[in-house]
Each structure stands twice: as structure tokens, then as C-alpha cells.
Amino acid sequence: MEAIISDIHANLPALEAVLRDVERFGVRRVVCLGDIIGYGPFPLECVDLAMGFEICLRGNHEDAVLFEPVGFNVRAEEAIHWTLKQLNDRSVDRNLRRARWNFLGDLKTSHSEGDVLYVHGTPREPTREYLFPKDVTDSERMESIFARIKRICFCGHTHIAGIFTPKGVVTPPVDRRIDLTGFEKVMVNVGAVGQPRDGDWRACYILFDGNSVVYRRVPYDIERTVNAILATPELDNYLAERLRRGT
């Protein structure tokens, strides 16, 4: 059994709540699909926890601090610039700063084990391409994406949990085992830990046993994150407000 998480977005209370929940299930490893940072007020603490995950991939927000924030809106770009300041803070021990940067720089864009693929975005563009539920109507795009999947692909990026097949998408039920063996190919969006956008503010992640998944929704101390954002002038207040709405 493994836990697969994504889109932490520097939301430490959400990540801590998820990791506590994970401990209940005898999980052998945690796989993170990227976007540890960005938007939220606790980037350093989240990076430090992510350094302990068995597998951790690079998302577009890691791309942004390592290279440039390509295609980011103003709020997201401002948050990246603030995050960079935190990562480069010279009051922090130099060895710790270096360890964090080395960790971020070494993150892979994808990981595969047998017929299972892990990415942040899609198999075509592992860090940047979105696959939204509405995209299932684009048959050419779906065919192109699924041609790169052997059996199962886990992804995040949209912050919207969902199970995609070449012909459709299903909104997954919570806390119920979903058997994946009946699908020839399937793409599983694991949802978001730190900034869900599917109308449910609770942190989202999945448990995977090799053939089936269970979606978990975990309440956390959202006001701690909200207040930390509001106390940081460089982070737009909207980033706090959207957490409460789950949008």
C-alpha cells in the first residue's frame, strides 16, 4: 500500500494532517507528484517534510523557482518570488539552504514502475499540461495522452480529483475502494493536499494497493494557513479566501 499525494502548495497544516492520516493505514511509502511549494505560507517546512518522501516529482511550481514562472498569473508569480526569498534567506544555515536547493534541483519530472506511471501533469508534458474533466470531449488529445500510458497513470496539477479513461471521466467517491483492474488504461488524478479546487476544502490524497485506489478527504486546521497567508503581505488575500471555498 502506498499513499500518493500532490499539490501541497506550502500548506503545512494540510500536509501534516494527511501524513497523520496516512499513518493509520500501514502505508509503506509516500509518493509526491509535485508542487510542494507555491501559493502557501509554509514553503520551507513543506520542502523539509517532502525530503523524507520515498519518491517526489517536480511540478510546475518547482519549475518556476528553478527556472522561470512560465504562464503564471500575477498572484501565483508573486507567491513564487516570495518563495524564492524564503529559500534564499541568508539567515538560514547555509548547509540547510543548499540541501533544500539540491533536493528541488534533483526532482525528476516522471517516475515509472512496470505499467504504472507517475507525473504531475500528463505523460505528454509532465510538469505543465492540464487534463480537466471537460477535456474528455477532445478525442484527439485524449488519444495522444493515453497512447503514452501502459496501464495506470497517476497525476495532479488541476487540483480536481477524478478518474479518466480514454472516453470519459468519473468523479470518485470518498472512502470507497475503486477497482482499476477493469480498465485497459486509466489516468487517476489524486486531487490536491494544499489547495483543492473541487468544492471540498479538505485535503485530498489516495491510497493505492497495486490494483485499486481509495480517495481520502482529510480536515485540517485551515484557519492556521489562512491567517498565515493574511499575515504575509506578498501573498494575495485571495489565496486565503479560496482555501475556505475549496475552489
N, C-alpha and C positions, 0 to 999 in steps of 0.2 A: 504494500500500500504506500502511495506517495501523495503528498499534498502539492497541488500546482496553484501558484499564486501569480498575480500580475498587477501592474499599475498601482503600486504602493503610494507613489507621489508624495513622499515625505510626510505621510500621515502616521506618525509613530503610535498614537493610541489605537488606531485601527490595526496596524501590523502586530502590535503586542497582543491584542485581543484574538487575532487569528492564530498566532503562534500558541497561545494558551489553549485555544480550541483544538488545534492540531494534536496537541499532547494527549488528548483523550482517546485517540484512535490508533495508537501504536504505529504511527507513520515512520517508515524507515528513512525517508529523505524529503526535503523540501526543494521543489523546482520553482524558480522565479523567472517569469517571462519578460522581465524588463520594466522600465520606467519606475525605478526605485525613487527617483528624485523628480523635482518639478512641481509647481503649484503649491506645495505644502510647506509648513514651517519647520520641519524637523529633518532636513536632508542628511546631516551628518550622522545622527542617531540611526536612521534607516539604512544608510550605507554600512555602518558598523555591523548591524544585525545581518544584512544581506551577505556580508563577507563570510558568514558562517554557513550559508546555504550550500548544499552539495552541487547544485547546478544553478547558475544565474546567467541570464542572457542580457543583451543590450537592447534597450528600447530607443525611441526617437528622442527622448529627453536626455538620455546618456549621450546620444549622438550630438545633441545641442551643446552640452558642456565640453565635449571633447573636440568638436569641430565648430559648427555654426548652427544657430536655431533656424533651420530652413522651414518656411511655411508656417511659422508660429504666429498666433495673434498677439496683440500688444500685451495682454495680461500674462500669457504664457512666456513671452520673451522677457518681460520684466522679472518674472519669477526665476528664469534661468540666469539672468545677470546677478540677481541677489544670491542664488545658489552658488554661483562661481565665487562670489566674495566669501561665502562661508567656507568653501573648500580651500580657498587660498589664504584664509585668515592666519597671519603670521604669529598671532598669539598662541596658536595651537602648536603642539610639539611637531617638529619638522618630520620626524620619522612617521608619525601618525598621518600627517598630511600626505607624505609620499606613499604610504601604504594605501590610503584611500584612492589616490590618483592611479596608482598601479593596478588596483582592483578594477576601477572603472575602465581603464585603458585595455585591460586584458579580456574584457567581456566578449563572448562570441555573439554573433547575430543569429545563430541557429544551433540546434543540437538534435541528433537523431540516434535512435536505438532500435535496430531492426526495422519494423514497419511503422514506428511511431516517430513523428517529427514535432519539435518544439520551436516556436518562433514567437516574436512579439506581434508582428503584423500579419503578413501572409507568406506563403512559400515563395511567391514571386518577388516581393520586396519585404524582407524580414523585419525591418525596423520601421517602415513608413507607410505601407499600404494598408488602408482600412477595408474591412469587409463588414458592411452594415446589413441588417436584415433585408432592407429594401433592394440590396444588390442582387438578390437571388433572381430577379427578373432579367438580369443581363446574362443570358445564357452563354455568350461567347466568353465573357470574363470568368464566369463560374467554371467553364470547361478548362480554361487556361490555368486557373488556380488549382483545380482538382487533379489536373494532369501531373502535378508535382507532388501529389500525396500518394503514398503507398497504401496506407490503411487509415491511420489516425493522425490528425494534426491538431495540436493544442496552440491556442493563440490568445491574445488580449487586445490591447490598443484602443478598441472602441469604447471600453468600459461598459459594455452591454453583454450580459450573459446570453448564450444561445448555442444551439447545436445545428450545424449546417450540413446538408447533403448537397449533391450536385443539382438537385431540383427544388430545394426548399429549406426552410429554417423552422426550428421548434423552440419556443420559449420553455426552458427546462423547469420542471417542478423542483421545489426545495426539499432536501432531506429524503429523497426517494432514489433508489438505485435505478440507473438508466443503463440498460444493456446495450453495448456498442457492437456486439458480435453480429447483429442482424444487418449492419450497414456494410456495403462493399467498401465505401470510403466515407469518412466523416471528419468534419472540422469543428472542434469544440472551443468556443470562446469561454474562458474561465471567469469572465467578469473582472471587477476591479476591487482591490482591497481598500484603496485610499480615496477614491472619488467615483463611486458608482453613478451611472447615468441612465439607469433603467427604472427610475421612480422609487427605488428602495434604497434608503440611506445606509443600510447595514453593509458592512464589509462582506465581500463575496470571494469565495475560492472553491476549488473542487478537490475531492478525493478520487484517486484513480488506482484500480487494482489490477490493471492489465487488460481487462475486458469490459469494465463498467465504470461509470462515474457517479458521484453523489455531489450535488451542489450544496454548499453550506452558506448560510447568511448569519453573520455574527454582529450583534450590537456592540458598540464601544463608546467610550467617553467622547462623544462628538464635540461637546462644548469645550473641552480642553484644546482640541485642534482649532475650532472656530475662534476661540479667544486668542490663541497664539497667532493666527493669521491677522486678526484685527489689531493686534499689538505690533505688527510688523509693517511699517509704512510702505515698504517696497512691494508688498503683496496686496493685490487689489481685494477690496472687501467682498466683491462678487465671488471670489474663490471660497470664502467662508459661507456665504449665503447658499451657494449651490450644494454644499455638503448636506445641509438640513433637508433640502428638497430631493436629493438623490438624482440630480439632473445635470 
